[in-house]
């Protein structure tokens, strides 16, 4: 069985891309740079992960053969 830590480490690049997307979007909206620590950015990333992005990331990794399917 694969540990939760392994799953999380493998998902980090995809989560980083979510942060980049949200930083870029919020920066465009505000007209100035915004970093990943901004509360609006953090909330949007959390919402995206909780609303299905996390599950899509896992399914993509399973399809790529990075991890076997779990129970």
N, C-alpha and C positions, 0 to 999 in steps of 0.2 A: 504494500500500500504506500502511496505517496504522501509525504507529510504536508501539512498546511503551509509550512515554511517554504517548501519547494514550489508549491503552487504560487504563492505570493511572489517569490523571486522571479518566476517565469512571467508573471503578469505585469511586473513593474514597467517594462518598456511601453506597453500599451496604455497603462495608467499615465505615464509621463506624457504620452501623446495627447491624452485627454486634457491634461493640464496645459500643454502648449496651445491646443485649440481654444480652450477657454480664456487663457491669457491674451491670445491674439484678438479674440472676439471682444473681450472687455476693453482692451487697449484701443481698439478701433472705435468702440462706443464712447469712451471717455476722451479720446483724442490725446492720450498720453500713455506711456508704458505702465503696465500692471504686472506684478509678479505672482508667483504661485501661492504666496502667503496671504494674498488679498482674500478677505472673507467671502466676497461674492464669487470669486473663482473657486474657492474651496467648496462652497455650497453647491455650485453647479456641477462640479466633478463628482461630489458625493451623490447628488441626485441622479446623474447619468449612470453611475455604477449601480445604485440601488434600483434604478428603473430598467435594468436589463443589460447594460453594457458589460458588466462583470460576467454574466452568464454567456454572452456572445464571445467574449475573450476566451473563456474556458472551452467552449465548443470548438472554436477555431484551433486552439492548441491540441485538442483531442484529434481533430481531423488531420492536423499536420503530423500526428504521431508523437508529439512531444510527451504526452502522457497517455496512459491507457484509460479507458473509461472506468469510472468508479461506480460503486454500488448505486 
